[in-house]
Each structure stands twice: as C-alpha cells, then as structure tokens.
Amino acid sequence: MFLTFLTFLPLVGAILLTLIPRDEEGAIKQTALAFAVADFVLSIYLWTNFDSTTHEMQFEYSVPWISTWGISYHVGLDGISLLLYIMTTFLTMISIIASWGVTKHIREYMMAFLALSTGMLGVFISLDMFLFYFFWEFQLVPMYIIIGVWGGPRRIYAAVKFFLYTAVGSLLMLVAIIWIYKAIENQTGVATTDLIFITNNLELPISPQKWLFLAFFLAFAIKVPMFPFHTWLPDAHVEAPTAGSVILAGVLLKMGTYGFFRFNLPLFPQASYEFMPLIAWLSIIGIVYGALVSLVQEDLKKLVAYSSVSHLGFVMIGIFALNHYGMQGALLQNINHGISTGALFLLVGVIYDRRHTRMISEFGGLAKVMPKYTICFMIIALSSIGLPGMNGFVGEFLILLGVFENNGLWAACATSGVIFAACYILWMFQRVMFQKLDNPKNENLPDMNTRELITVVPLIILVFWIGLYPKPFLKTFDASVEHLLTKVSPDNFRPGTPGSGHSTHAKLIRIEDIARLNQQQKETK
Amino acid sequence: MEPIPAPAIDLISLAPVLVLAVFGIMVLVTDLFIGKDKSALVFISLIGLLMAAISTFAKYNLPVYSFNGAYVVDHLSVFFTFIFCISSALAILLSVDFNKREGIKVGEYYSLILFCTLGMVLLASSTDMIMIFLGIEIVSISLYILAGIQRKNVKSNEAALKYFLLGAFATGFLLYGMTLIYGSTGSTKLSIITNVISEDRIISEPLMLMGVALLIIGFGFKVAAVPFHMWAPDVYQGAPTPVTAFMAVGPKAASLAAFYRIMSETMPELSYSWEILLCVISVLSMFIGNLGAIFQTNIKRLLAFSSVAHVGYLIIAIIAKNSLSSSSLMFYMLTYAFMVFGTFGIVILIGQKGEENLEIENYSGLAYKHPVIAVTMTIFLLSLGGLPPLAGFVAKFYIFSAALKEGYLILVIIAVLNSAISFYYYLKVIVFMYMKEPVKEFNISLTPMTLIVISIAAFGTIQLGIFPDPIIALAQMN
C-alpha cells in the first residue's frame, strides 16, 4: 500500500497544482518540488527496509482490478526494480529543481513532470502485464507534451516521432501480452495477467517463444534504444528541454532495459539464449556506432544523445551475457548512465541557458570564466568515460567481465567502445573548456549559481559513492540476479538438460560437469 | 370463421419499444400546442429515453421471444438498447444549444430521434430478417431527414440527398440478399436458417452464398465499411453536428448488432464463405479509414474517416464469433459512444453562430485559452486511438483478445499497426491545441447542456478505462 501511495503521490501533486492560480509561479514551483522531494525522501525508506537476501517481491500489494478478466492491481519491488524506482524519484526531484527557470506555462509544465513521474514509477512496480502496459503507455503522453510544448525549434517533429516510434513497438507487445494471456488460460485454466503467476507457470515451445520474444524485444529495443531502432533518440533529446532530456536519458531508456529483465529473460529463457548472439552483435554495433557518431557531433546535446546509444549498448550486452557479472554490471550501469548522462544533460543545459546555443564551435576556454562549471563537467565527463574510482568504471568492468566469460571476441569489440568514449568526451571537453577564449560572447559568462550546483552536486556524490563503494548497490541486485539466472543461464540449454537440442554447443561441457561425471564413475566403481 | 391466433407477446419485454413509440408520438402532438420554444419537447424526449432505459432492465429471465420468435429480448439486445438510450439522450442534449445557435426550430427533430432509437432497438432485437429490414428502414428514414434538417444549409441538403440515394441503394442490396437467403433456406427466421444450415438442407448453395455476399454489401453500406464508405465523410461533414454524432454511434451499433446476429450467431457454419470477405473489409476499413484521416483538414471529415477505421476494428469482433465477441462488441460500442459524443460536443463548443470552425487549424493554441476543454479533447482523442488508461484501450484489448482466442493473429497485428497509424492524426489535433500559437481569438460560449454532455462523456471515458470491471461483468453475463 505504501508503494501505491508513493507511486501516485506525484499524480496527486499534479492534480493539486490545478487548484493554484496560473500566475502564482512561486507557489506552483514550490508545491511541485515539495511533492517531488517528499516522494524521494519516502522512497529512501524502501531501500532501508529492503531485504536483499531474497529474490521475492517485497512491499507487495495486490487487489483485484478487472476481476472478470483475472486482471489485478499487483505491485511490488525486487532487487531489479528497487534502485530504478528510487532513481526515478531522485531524478524527478532533480529535474524539477533544474526547471526553476522555465517561464512558459509553468503550471502545465510541472503537472506534466509529476504525471510523468507516476507513469514511470508505475512501470517499475507493475507485476501484472496489463497494469504494466497501462503505465508503459501512460507515461508516453506527458513526455510527448514536454517535448512538444517546451522543446526546441523542431519540437513537434521530435515529439510525434517519439510517440509513434514507441507506440508501434508497444502495440506489438500488446499483441504478445494478449497471446500470453490466452496461452496461460489454455495451459493452466486460469485466465490471468499476473506476471508472477505467468513467470512461474508459462511453458512454451521454442517457436512461439521466439515470436513473443521478438514482440517484446521490439518494444523494449525501441525504448532502450538499440542500434537500428535508435533514430528517434537524437531528435527527442535535442529538442527536449533540459529536464526532459534528463528524465528521458535517466529513466525512460531504463524502462527498456528493465523490460528485458522483467519479461524477455524470465518468460522466454530459451529464446533469450538463442537470440543472445544477435543481440550481442546489435549491442556491439550500437556501442561502436554510437561512439563514432558522437565523435563528429557539433551539437553538445546530440553528442550526449549518441553517447547514450553507445552506453546503453553496454547495458544490453551485459544483460545478454546471461551470467552473474554481466547482469550485475548491466543493472549497475543502468543506474550509472542515469546519473552521468543525466548530469551531462544538466550541464549542457547550464551553458545553453546562458548562450542559447549548444554548438561546440561557439565555445572554448570556458575554464577561465566558469571554473566551478568546468570542475563539475570534468568529473561527470570522466565518470562517463569510466575512469577507475568513479561509477562508470565499476559498471563497465563488470559487464566486460561477464561478456568475456561468454565470448572473448564480443568483449574485445565492446571494449573498443570505452576507448572511443574517451576520445569523444575528452575532445569535446578540450574544445569547450580549454583552448583560447576567443569568442567575446563567452567572456562574461557567470559561473554556476547555487541552484545549478544543487542539481549537479548530489549526482557527483553518487558518482564517487558508486565508484568507491558499490557494494550496497550490488548487494541489492544480488539475490534477484541469482534467481533470474536459475532460469536463463545458458547451462540450462546445453546438451544433457531437458528441453535442449542444440548440437552446436555440444562441445561446451563445463568443468563442473566433468568433475561430476568423474565422481559418479568413482562411486560406481 | 376461426380467428387468426395472436402470437404470444410478452409486453414487459417489449416495454422499451412501446415507451419510445408513445413518447415519439407524444412529442409530435405536443409540438402542435407549444410555441417556438422547444424546451418542453427536449424534456419529454429525455423522460421517454430514461423510461425506456429503465424498462430495458425490467425482465430478468432472459431471453424472451415474442411474435413467433421474430423478436427477442436477450442479453445482447438489452445491453444495446441501453447504449441506444444513452446515445440518443446525449444526442438530444447536444442538440439543445446547437439548435438554438443554428436556428433549427423544428419539433420533429426530437421525435425523429426517438423513432430512430425505436428502429435501433428493433434492429438489435430482431431474429427475423423481415424485422431486421423494418428496423433498418425506420432507422435510415429517420436519419435521412435528420441529416437534412438544416433546410437552408446547402451542405446539409447535399448530405441528406447523398445519404438517401446511397442508403436506398444499399437497402436494395440488403433486401435482395435476404430474398436469396429466404429462397435457399425457406425461412426468414434466423433460428430456422441456423437449423437448415446445420442440417445441410440448403436448397441452393450458390444462391445462399450470393445472398450472404449481398447482405454483407448492404450492411457494409449501413455501417460505412470500406469499400462502401464513400458517403460517410460527406454526410458527416454536411449533417448538423449533433446528428453526425448520433449517426456515428447509435445506428452503427444497431446495424452491427444485427450484423452480428446474422453472421456470427446464425451462420457460423458458413463462415468459410464470409469470413475471408469480412477480413478483407475489416482490413481495408482500417487502412483506408486511418490513412484517409491523415489527410483531412476538417475535423468532422477526420472523425468520419476515423469512424470508418473503428468499424474495421469492430468487424474483427464479428469475425471472431466466440463467447467474447458479442460482449466485446457491446463494450466497444458503449465506450465509442462516450468518446464520439465527447469529441463532437467539443467540436460544437468551438463553433460559433455562422462560423462552425471545423478546420483543425481553428484549434491552435486552445490549450492556453481553455485548458480544460483542451485536456478533455485530448482525453477523447487518445481514447479513440486506444491509449491506456482510457476506455478506448480496454475496448480494443477486449476485441483483440476475442480475436486472438480464435487465433486471428495476423488480423490483430494489422489492427494494432493501424492503431499506431491512427495516433498520427489524433496527435495532429493535439499538436494544434498544445503546440501552436492561436491564429485568432476564441469566442467560445460555454453552453450548459453541451458541457453536461462533455462531462458525462469524459466521465465515461475515464471510468470505463480505469474501472471497467462492472460493465465488463455486465457485458459478459450471458
């Protein structure tokens, strides 16, 4: 019940905002912030009370909703969703602070953000497929409005593209959901969309598994975005207002990777295994392509947007390493990307507010006039590259470790992304911060003010916290990842285990298996 | 001489029809005695519809057959009668302010709506082709007049004439189809036809199939399915807006109910012949409806094409012909009623005397002058597109699950892709409302009755989207 309260608290705030007269901007902003802060502070309680030794859902709450169809309002959190949930409340708070300077239709703006927050939180807690889809689509509208109303010059194009891309993907997911709903009814006689029940009971032959996997894959891959489906992202990011970009990069993209954890892997383990190479290669293409395209961007925001494609490629390949390290790394990198890229967008927003341009060529030598800004930017840039001691390093290291266990070639290709990341980030940094300050417009730029620092400093603290002491985070994921692996581990599908028939992997007998065989032989003797 | 034995009639089950007939006549008579102010007529017709709606639920032990099995009150007809009463009441409420503004001062307007409702009830309740034909004719003739009720408006006249000519043509097809089916089965009663088919006693199969094809054409015209949809955009545009809303919901629902009875309930065993035909019609309706709507700049034409697309979705329910399909049809029509009346209510609000503001451009910047109206319009449009948490989504989910239960996977995939296409033009209106600057001053007079309709519709759209359970349970009772 507490979880429900937390999830709908921002929506209540949005509704309350309608009562405040339109011209009282101060009151509007303060009310919105109050709700966001309250939501964040209360969500910390979830983490402190979270039992990380079990993979079971916690803070669970279930009540029949559309009982005729066996649909219930079933919510809960486990290790996979908990931190994403808290990150959502956190970034909502940060983005509302970052939006203090918005003047156009401020009330509607704050309402959209608070409603968006409820939609995103709902996605992470839903344990019912219908409910999940419900929230998944629900958050689309506020984001669409945010991009379309408060965005840049090509905002309408970007907003419609964002909406349609996501809608196409998720509608096919809807078909898959209904298909599963019917399949589970035929199989067990229970008509339900309850995800836990379905995860435990659904048994599908490989062919429908593959199709369903692809349907879910499309929805989530568009959201992530994975390589050929990424084209909406740069447009959306470039046109969105700063806070919109923060939420988009920080949370919305994570809904895609979260979907893989929650749906694709546990529901279609065998298909996941079969599609592993395909997804790995798509991720590698995404990593390299995203990085190379970032290298040539002239617009700061576009650069960060393409770097997201590259970073999310890491997350995806980590998930589909299908082993403990890979998944832990992917989950951590999910959080890291939210922090680092969120902060990068905030920082880009800071100079955009001052200069109303984001072209790299317009800048140069900012270090002299904006020292605080430069320091913040440097820390975040380095974290984004994955410098040891900072968050990016831990995540990428774990992911690469996981991938390497699986396939050395993939790991080698993916690692190149880290090198490219250093290139585009450092080169950009050099062109913006160092060199000569030769553009007279930059000479009198004020440094970051307190409000701007308030938005960025907490992120910087997190960067170091995760970088130096990631244990609390990794521990949270641990049990859930372990449980997930019992279902999707590649070992399940290798010869000798029921349900497998892949002669191509016949040679891959694990050392443990040999040891066990030896032991058995000894015993028989 | 022996008197002809009167067939058994259950008057209680017939109450809605009787009430509607009595009140329709009452409106006509009262009209003679009152002056130019027609509010009394509105009042009487609303009472009539309310009483009809209540009397719908008078009978408990369903189904009840009357007139030698030509008329049935069963679950389907009860639910549809309920929808008709709601939609007609909303249409009348919408008309109050509109008629005042546009100077439509004919009392027959209200009685025609009542008679049309009567026809719809007949249509949804008949189990005999003669009765179906009667129902269709009552509905159509009332609509021909309603479409042209703005006598001094050329567009309205054009709409009426076009609708009449094409409608009469379609009726011909329908009647011919019925004749052929009668010829090859020997009966007009649907239950007997079912028996004849299942016992394989069809006299001439080719004639039968021909009859079915002609029936499909006839009904296709009535519900405006592609390729028989040509009249819809023009008639929707030309007819007075409340009548357009009325046409888009009630008569369409009634025809679909009868269509469902004939196809899914009577001839499931012939489905090999009509299924593919309906699939083609459904797919074409969705595509042409949605793609056509993209290019419209007039909101009423846009909604006309969108309603063509919606018929495409609805036909999927008929194709599925399982236990879920009738209830999904009912649920969809109910939600559709709310969405359509809401949208058209706002279209009426935006208009002014002599200037209807029907271009989508006229909605520019609405969100900042009248935020509540813009939000409500957004709700209706997104619900039409099928976005959760709104009623349109639940309705689509319903129809799709009915179809997937029977394995019509490709059809459902086509339908969802069409939903995605449809978002494009619904968003287009939202783009104008939220993301463009106003081109001219809004001069909206917030007329109370129209606002009531919009509020009811918005409430229904949200309520059925978030808490649809009671209505779904009601729809699935049989």
Interface residues (C-beta under 8 A of the other chain):
Chain A: W65 I66 S67 T68 W69 H105 E108 F130 Y133 F134 E137 F138 L140 V141 Y144 I145 G148 V149 R155 I156 A159 V160 F163 L164 A167 V168 L171 L172 L174 V175 I178 W179 Y181 K182
Chain B: A367 Y368 P371 T378 L382 L387 P388 P389 F393 V394 F397 F400 S401 L404 K405 L409 V412 I413 V416 L417 S419 A420 F423 Y424 L427 V431 Y434 M435 F467 P468 D469 I472 A473 Q476
